[in-house]
Structure formats: structure tokens, C-alpha cells
Amino acid sequence: MSTTRSPAEAYAQAKRDRQHPHLADFRGAYPFGLDPFQEEACRHVEDGHGVLVAAPTGAGKTVVGEFAVHLALARGQKAFYTTPIKALSNQKFHDLVERHGAENVGLLTGDNSINGEAPIVVMTTEVLRNMLYAGSRTLVGLAFVVMDEVHYLADRFRGAVWEEVIINLPESVSVIALSATVSNAEEFGDWLTEVRGSNVTVMEERRPVPLHQHVLVGRRMFPLFEDDGMTVNKALERVAREDWQLSRIPRDRRPGKGGKRPHAKRFHTPSRPDLVAKLDSEGLLPAIVFIFSRAGCDAAVRQCADARLTLTTPEEREEIRGYVDAAVSELSDDDLHVLGYHDFAESLVRGVAAHHAGVLPTFKECVEKLFSRGLVKVVFATETLALGINMPARSVVLEKLTKWNGETHADVTPGEYTQLTGRAGRRGIDVEGHGVVLFQPGLDPRQVAGLASTRTYPLKSSFKPSYNMAVNLVHQVGRSSARELLEQSFAQFQADRSVVGLARQIHQAEEALEGYAEAATCHLGDFMEYQSIRREISDLEAQGARRRKAQVREQVVDSLLALKVGDVIDVPAGKFSGLAVVLDPASQADRDGPRPLVLTESRHARRLGTIDFPVPAEPLLRMRVPRQFNARNAQARRDLANTLRLQAEKADYQRTRQRPRPARDGHDDPQIAELRRRMKDHPCHQCPDRESHARWAERHLKLDRDTSNQRRRIEQRTNTVAREFDRVCEVLETLGYLDGDTVTDEGQRLQRLYSESDLLISECLRQGLWNGLGPAELAAVLSGLTFSSRANEDTPAPRFPSESLREVAVDMDRLAGELAMVEREHRLRFLRPPDFGFAHTAYRWASGAELDEVLYEADVAPGDFVRAIKQLIDLTAQVADAAGSGDLRRTAREAVSLMRHGVVDTA
């Protein structure tokens, strides 16, 4: 990009270049001119400042990170380039190798370790965190850390890692933080300045490629906005209104014209092949179509294949086939057959592909590379594709504006909408990008306009201390200094700032309280005193009701924990009320209370909770459950449900629904009786305006109570992170991991465990639960600490290859329950109970089973399988490191070696 400058502009640019010679060199080697925000940020980096760059997707903020890399090489220093996910790290590694040469660039992701002592190293953020705690020598000479996609610190599972790195990096290191557009970038920048020293925030609101928004109704594409870019398209609103009105009229009564034409039809959502054809005819390919379902993505590819849709030229097809064949050359023909390679390749050759977490990583990488090269024209994807992978498109389509979040179908947020549609428009290729929403029954164009107009979302910290973090910080700087360090977190920074608003609310409330007190004044006596008695009676009655409810719940919990496999119960309430047989008992470690797995007489396998039992569960009779019963098998469920009904009839069981006993009203409580007597004896009880005074007095009491709560919130928000750190340290002292400022031998082992289940792993090692296990057996039980069943699955009872291994799993469950009790005593809730749903699969894979056998038995997608095994390998390597010298370390290392074969080793 070249522009003609006036002599004055040329002179000013030459002066800036003399002041920033490295930027001048960098700019000269770059293929296109830098935008003003990129120039500004790079100048600050060369001047020695840390920089936060907040800009829309595709604006080119990574250029600033690449300049930091250039600067480090030019000065003979080191730079680390961190990313949130391994796929991004791999992508950035290849980009930097191409630019700076293989000898200058390394990669550390856990899976890969390439040239780790190079001056430029690309890594995941967790790797850098672990380096900081271990005091790695690789940190010597480090001058810059680029934190790409730094808005990930809002992630509730992994976000704390970003704050740990920012807080713990040496002051001499400049942090270049690259973020999507967030509404509180200045606040985040202020925190960086407070924690890191000199830091500059550079914001860019403008997209380099303008984005146009559309709604596709049938075969017609409507602009979302009028020409002013602000007003919702009136024609689109009219269409939506007509469709809504038609939806309220029975089909056979919808109007026609002159009685000769068929009845009016509602607008339809185009089929996926029709959608692709429409995008092609409008010149909107390549496109990403977001479908918030893996099955939906796969179905879309099949539908396009069935429609014989071909979007590529013969030359492109030949190039695609050559690339894909080379990419999978290390996989055996048998594995390729199991993985559905031929169908995948055939769709890819036609220019169509799916991209989601269930796709094999090797296949996903093929899709990403070929799409970026313009060879694949349409990708049907879940929202995981929006997580930073460099795959811009000419257009982005959202099939729906709702998605399953693991618990319910929720509306897409403005932030998610911005992140998804932000991929539309390829810089240097497209003059404009296009976001398209498919019309659905009930769609409101104003809702879409609201999503499209709200381009920013707030960045909120998810930081909290962990056990591993605590022992590492205490080991490095001592408990007192560690506490002060954690007070510097972004979480505490945000909490402290919110106190200002609460203080303002308290001041306003105090003024209102004076008015309420005046209105409640009674000539007969102190009405506030009288109202306090009335409130105390009400509170005590409510407490009594809650206490009785808690007692019933405690009885219910005990009854559910007492259930055994084969117990037949009558479920008194809920969607699955009726007879049920217990398949898997409840565990004390369940966070949300005991949840036994049962089969109902209507053939549903479900985990029930206390909400389904207003009264305790009582076994009515017992029946035999087949040892190899599989709750996922419909025929097995049908047979067992029939047996359940026959057993009940044979026992002549008559169903009598149990109902909760009516709660007592509290009249026999002596304390309440005494308060009622005092209330009647109070002079204000005889006041003719008593109820009028009472309304004002109640408002006063309620507002006074709310204000007191706000004062407590102010107190609680002061040093919240440090207080939680204190509770973590108390747990560690109770268990012998800390002794004041000293990390014990057990604590030193915990320092090497970076898992969500860090404390449970350490306790299992301490108690020797895994001693004597073989490599495959160890892999099976460790999978319980990495695997998590999907929320919408009907989770069957876990399978174990042997009874002895089941006993180890039971011991791990018991230990998790004991640790959960210790946590509750210290008002913490970090650990989750083990989930052994992947144990049999892990055992089979580590035992050398073929891929087709493992995938068939586990009923798991290839991408999920590879990801689960890689997570298990990572944890097993940590266990080997923490176990110390001995048989367990050798077993863990052998387990790692055994799991690294076939598709896992090549992915």
C-alpha cells in the first residue's frame, strides 16, 4: 500500500524512523504498509513500554507481536510468543519459521518440544506458567512476552493462567498483550500498568474490511440495515411480521388470492445445499457456516455430498487430493478406513468440509490449511473454530441464534456474535465481508440488529488461587509476600473498583432511610421497635420452615447414599416419577448431592438428584442387574425395564405415592409465642394507622438490611483473593503440605502437578493407591482425573477391565469425598469427583488395541478420543515427574509410551 506524502509528512516520517530504526527496518521488510494503530503500538514497544492492543478480529494486531519478535532478534534478546491453544501455537511456529528461519524459532506445547532454547519460542500459556514456577533457565535473557488472545483470561477453566504469568513475570520483561475488542480495555490496561509498570493501551475500533450484515429469507437476501447503517431494514421487518401473523393462523385457513391460488405459505429456511448454492451465486464464497452442533455439521457435509455439490475446478481437486494424501501418509490404511477418510477426502475435494472438536486433529489441520489457501470453499463449523485459528472467509453464516451451552439452549451473546462474524472479510483479498443470519420462524430482526450493533463485551477476571499455585508461590517468596502478590490480580483490581459504586449506593440509601423513619413515626410509641418484633416473628417462622426442609433433605441424602445396585424404588416426583431400579449407586463426592443412576419403568437411564425426592427413598424390593448391563443399549434397557415391571407385579407391589408432610406453622415454638405476646402488649399495636406505619417501617427495615449487606459486600471485596489464598493455605497446612512458610516434602510433590485435580493426585500418590498397577491399569484410573462426560449424555456406569481396578477407583472416589469435606470446612470448592467413563477405553488403547475396536466399543468421535488420550498422556507424565524414583515412575513413563501409538502419535 503506497501513498503520496507531502514534503512535511515525508520529513516527519523520516524523523520518526530515525527515532525508531528497528521499526523502520521491520516496516521495510513487511509486505504491506502498517496501519496507524500498528505504528503507534510498535513505537511504544521499541521505546521499552508494555503494550495492550485491543482490535477487531482481522485488524492485524498480531503485527505488533511480530515486531516484538523482530526487535528481540535485532537486539540479541529472547522473546516468547504465547497462545491459548496448541493449534494456534503450531500455526504461529510455522509462520515465524518461514519468516526468521528454523534455527531462530522453537516450539513448546507439551506435545512438541522443538529447539526450546532458540531466541524465539512459541508456546502455550500453561508452558510459560510452569517455567516461571520451576525457575527454568530458559527464562534467562527473556525481554518480551507476546500474549496472543489475552482475553482468554476470562475463561473460567483456564483464565487464571494468564494472570499468573502476568503477575509472576520479571519486571524487566515487556508484555505485549493482544486482545479482541473489549468494552473495558482501559480498565485492563490500567491493571497492567499497576502490575507491570509502564504500559500503554492502543485501541482500534475500525475493521480493516467493512462488514455488511444480511438475513437470508428463503432464497432472498435482505440487508439487515437501511442505507444509514443504523435503522433496521423495514422490508425485512415486514417479512418477519407477516410470517409471525401467518404462524397464528391454521394452515387450512390461510388466505389466498381470488380463491384460486394455494393458501399463503410461511417463509422457509433454505436447505444447506441451497444455502451454499445461494452463497456461490452471490459471490460470497469462501464461507464459514456456524452450526452449533457436531452432528449438524456432519449432516450438512453429507447433504451437500448427496446433492452432488461441487465447488472446485479440476485443477483445485487435484491439488487438494495431493495435499490430503500427503498429510495422512503416516496413518495405516486400516486406520484411515475406520476414521472415514475416504468420505472426508471426497467432500474435501468437492470444496466442502466440517470442523468441530470431534474431527481428528490431522483432518482439522487439512481443512484449516486448504481453506486458508482458498481451495476449500465452505466449512460447516461449531463455535470452536472461532477460537483464534487463522481462517478468514468472505462470508460467515449463522444458522441459528441459539446454542446448547451444556445445560440449556441459550441465546448467542453480542460478544459471541462479534467473534463469529468477525472472520468475514479477508484483508488484502476482499473489499468487504458479509455476515448472514438464516431466517427462522419467530426471528426478530431487531434482535439480530442488537447483536450486530453491540461490538464489544466486558473482560472479567476468572482468577482464583489453586493448591499448586499456593505451594509454588510460598516456595518462591513466602506466604506473606505471596498473599501480597495475589492482591495484585485483575480479579482483585476489578473488585476494588466496584466498591466505589457500592459506596455511592449506600450514601443514597442512608438519605432514603431518614424519610422512611419519619413516615413510620407513631404518636403511641416507638414503631420501629414494634416492627422489629413483627419482623423477628416472621424471620423465626421462615427459619423453622427452612430447618424442617433441611432435615428432610438430609434424610433424603442419607437414603440415596444407602441405595445399592438392584434396589427398586418408587421415584415420587419429577419427570421420571414411578418405579426405577438402581444401576450405579450415588457417591459422597458428588458436588451437587448424591445422584444415583437408575433405569425407570419407561426405559430411561438417568441420574436422579434430591430434587426428585421430596421424601426419603426406600427400597421396595431387590432385583438382579446383569453384570455387563450397558445403559446406552436400547434393547438392554427395554429388557431390564420389562423385568422391573414383572418383579413389581410378582411382589404384588401397590404404588402409593409418598407426599411430604405438611409443615407446622410454628405456633408451638415458645420463642415465637413470647414474641407474639410482646407484640400485642406493645402500645403501637393499638394504633389505628398501624398498617400504614408498618408499610413504611418495613421499607425502612428492608432497606437498612440491604444497606448492611452492601457494607458487608464492600468488606468482602477488599482482599477477597488474598482471603481465599489464606483458606487454600489452611487446607494445605491441615493436610501437611505447608508448615508456615515452609513447603514440606509432600508440598514439593504438589508443586509439579498442574492439574485441576492436583490435590487429589497428590493424595493418591501419598496413600500409594496406584502402587503395583500395570501401565494400562494406571492409564485407566488416571483417566478419571482428566475425562469429563459431556453434560447432555446419559452417562452409563463406568466399565473396568478387572475388579481390582474397580476397587482402586472406589478408593479414589472415597478419597475425593474426604478431600471435599476438608474443602467445605474451609469454605472452598475446587476439586471435582473422578469420572471413570473413559477408563475402559484408556485401558484398551494402552494395551495396544486396534483403533476400530476402541472407537466402536467407546462410541466416541475420533477427535474426542485423540484429545482425551493426549490430556491423559500429559497428566501421566506429570505423575511420573511427581512420583519420585521407583516403580510408579517407571510404570507411568511406560504408560505414556504405550499410549503414543497410531493415530495419537501422528495427530
C-alpha positions, 0 to 999 in steps of 0.5 A: 500500500503506497501513498503520496506524502507531502514534503512535511509528512515525508520529513516527519516520517523520516524523523520518526524512523530515525527515532525508531530504526528497528521499526523502520527496518521491520516496516521495510521488510513487511509486505504491506504498509502498517496501519496507524494503530500498528505504528503507534503500538510498535513505537511504544514497544521499541521505546521499552513500554508494555503494550495492550492492543485491543482490535477487531478480529482481522485488524492485524494486531498480531503485527505488533507481536511480530515486531516484538519478535523482530526487535528481540532478534535485532537486539540479541534478546529472547522473546516468547510468543504465547497462545491459548491453544496448541493449534494456534501455537503450531500455526504461529511456529510455522509462520515465524519459521518461514519468516526468521528461519528454523534455527531462530524459532522453537516450539513448546506445547507439551506435545512438541518440544522443538529447539526450546532454547532458540531466541524465539519460542512459541508456546502455550500459556500453561508452558510459560506458567510452569517455567516461571514456577520451576525457575527454568533457565530458559527464562534467562535473557527473556525481554518480551512476552507476546500474549496472543488472545489475552482475553482468554483470561476470562475463561473460567477453566483456564483464565487464571493462567494468564494472570499468573504469568502476568503477575509472576513475570520479571519486571524487566520483561515487556508484555505485549498483550493482544486482545479482541475488542473489549468494552473495558480495555482501559480498565485492563490496561490500567491493571497492567500498568499497576502490575507491570509498570509502564504500559500503554493501551492502543485501541482500534475500533475500525475493521480493516474490511467493512462488514455488511450484515444480511438475513437470508429469507428463503432464497432472498437476501435482505440487508439487515440495515437501511442505507444509514447503517443504523435503522433496521431494514423495514422490508425485512421487518415486514417479512418477519411480521407477516410470517409471525401473523401467518404462524397464528393462523391454521394452515387450512385457513390461510388466505389466498388470492381470488380463491384460486391460488394455494393458501399463503405459505410461511417463509422457509429456511433454505436447505444447506445445499441451497444455502451454499448454492445461494452463497456461490451465486452471490459471490460470497464464497469462501464461507464459514457456516456456524452450526452449533452442533457436531452432528449438524455439521456432519449432516450438512457435509453429507447433504451437500455430498448427496446433492452432488455439490461441487465447488472446485475446478479440476485443477483445485481437486487435484491439488487438494487430493495431493495435499490430503494424501500427503498429510495422512501418509503416516496413518495405516490404511486400516486406520484411515478406513475406520476414521472415514477418510475416504468420505472426508477426502471426497467432500474435501475435494468437492470444496466442502468440509466440517470442523468441530472438536470431534474431527481428528486433529490431522483432518482439522489441520487439512481443512484449516490449511486448504481453506486458508489457501482458498481451495476449500470453499465452505466449512460447516463449523461449531463455535470452536473454530472461532477460537483464534485459528487463522481462517478468514472467509468472505462470508460467515453464516449463522444458522441459528441464534441459539446454542446448547451451552451444556445445560440449556439452549441459550441465546448467542451473546453480542460478544459471541456474535462479534467473534463469529462474524468477525472472520468475514472479510479477508484483508488484502483479498476482499473489499468487504465481508458479509455476515448472514443470519438464516431466517427462522420462524419467530426471528426478530430482526431487531434482535439480530440488529442488537447483536450486530450493533453491540461490538464489544463485551466486558473482560472479567477476571476468572482468577482464583488461587489453586493448591499448586499455585499456593505451594509454588508461590510460598516456595518462591517468596513466602506466604506473606509476600505471596498473599501480597502478590495475589492482591495484585490480580485483575480479579482483585483490581476489578473488585476494588473498583466496584466498591466505589459504586457500592459506596455511592449506593449506600450514601443514597440509601442512608438519605432514603432511610431518614424519610422512611423513619419519619413516615413510620413515626407513631404518636403511641410509641416507638414503631420501629421497635414494634416492627422489629418484633413483627419482623423477628416473628416472621424471620423465626417462622421462615427459619423453622420452615427452612430447618424442617426442609433441611432435615428432610433433605438430609434424610433424603441424602442419607437414603440415596447414599444407602441405595445399592445396585438392584434396589427398586424404588418408587421415584415420587416426583419429577419427570421420571416419577414411578418405579426405577431400579438402581444401576450405579449407586450415588457417591459422597463426592458428588458436588451437587448431592448424591445422584444415583443412576437408575433405569425407570419403568419407561426405559430411561437411564438417568441420574436422579438428584434430591430434587426428585425426592421430596421424601426419603427413598426406600427400597421396595424390593431387590432385583438382579442387574446383569453384570455387563448391563450397558445403559446406552443399549436400547434393547438392554434397557427395554429388557431390564425395564420389562423385568422391573415391571414383572418383579413389581407385579410378582411382589404384588407391589401397590404404588402409593405415592409418598407426599411430604408432610405438611409443615407446622406453622410454628405456633408451638415454638415458645420463642415465637409465642413470647414474641407474639405476646410482646407484640400485642402488649406493645402500645403501637399495636393499638394504633389505628394507622398501624398498617400504614406505619408498618408499610413504611417501617418495613421499607425502612427495615428492608432497606437498612438490611440491604444497606448492611449487606452492601457494607458487608459486600464492600468488606468482602471485596477488599482482599477477597483473593488474598482471603481465599489464598489464606483458606487454600493455605489452611487446607494445605497446612491441615493436610501437611503440605505447608508448615508456615512458610515452609513447603514440606516434602509432600508440598514439593510433590504438589508443586509439579502437578498442574492439574485441576485435580492436583490435590487429589493426585497428590493424595493418591500418590501419598496413600500409594493407591496406584502402587503395583498397577500395570501401565494400562491399569494406571492409564485407566484410573488416571483417566478419571482425573482428566475425562469429563462426560459431556453434560447432555449424555446419559452417562452409563456406569463406568466399565473396568477391565478387572475388579481390582481396578474397580476397587482402586477407583472406589478408593479414589472416589472415597478419597475425593469425598474426604478431600471435599469435606476438608474443602467445605470446612474451609469454605472452598470448592475446587476439586471435582469427583473422578469420572471413570467413563473413559477408563475402559477405553484408556485401558484398551488403547494402552494395551495396544488395541486396534483403533476400530475396536476402541472407537466402536466399543467407546462410541466416541468421535475420533477427535474426542478420543485423540484429545482425551488420550493426549490430556491423559498422556500429559497428566501421566507424565506429570505423575511420573515427574511427581512420583519420585524414583521407583516403580510408579515412575517407571510404570507411568513413563511406560504408560505414556509410551504405550499410549503414543501409538497410531493415530495419537502419535501422528495427530 
